[in-house]
Amino acid sequence: MQKLVDGDFTLAQAASSLGLSNRQVIRLKKGFIQEGPAVLIHKNTNCKPAHALGDELAAKIISLKQSELYRDANFLHFQEL
């Protein structure tokens, strides 16, 4: 992005090297100029999905599967149990 802003790259060269369309590169360039390099990081980085299991529940499920009672059950049978 910096090379594009400095004029070292053309819009077509930047789009080709990034694997993006010209329109996407124009949008990213505008954000890069206004907000800096942080605009290039996806907004959902380091965010957990809403449907993800909590850490405590995941640890409990893992400990149950590793316990003597459920160790020999396959995953589908374990899920039903």
ChimeraX attribute file (.defattr): number of C-alpha atoms within 10 A of each C-alpha:
attribute: neighborCount
match mode: 1-to-1
recipient: residues
	/A:1	19
	/A:2	13
	/A:3	10
	/A:4	17
	/A:5	14
	/A:6	9
	/A:7	10
	/A:8	12
	/A:9	15
	/A:10	13
	/A:11	18
	/A:12	14
	/A:13	13
	/A:14	19
	/A:15	18
	/A:16	13
	/A:17	9
	/A:18	12
	/A:19	11
	/A:20	12
	/A:21	13
	/A:22	15
	/A:23	11
	/A:24	13
	/A:25	20
	/A:26	15
	/A:27	10
	/A:28	16
	/A:29	21
	/A:30	14
	/A:31	15
	/A:32	17
	/A:33	13
	/A:34	10
	/A:35	11
	/A:36	13
	/A:37	14
	/A:38	10
	/A:39	15
	/A:40	13
	/A:41	8
	/A:42	8
	/A:43	9
	/A:44	8
	/A:45	7
	/A:46	7
	/A:47	7
	/A:48	10
	/A:49	8
	/A:50	7
	/A:51	6
	/A:52	8
	/A:53	11
	/A:54	10
	/A:55	8
	/A:56	8
	/A:57	10
	/A:58	12
	/A:59	12
	/A:60	11
	/A:61	13
	/A:62	10
	/A:63	13
	/A:64	14
	/A:65	18
	/A:66	12
	/A:67	11
	/A:68	9
	/A:69	9
	/A:70	15
	/A:71	13
	/A:72	12
	/A:73	12
	/A:74	10
	/A:75	12
	/A:76	8
	/A:77	10
	/A:78	14
	/A:79	10
	/A:80	6
	/A:81	8
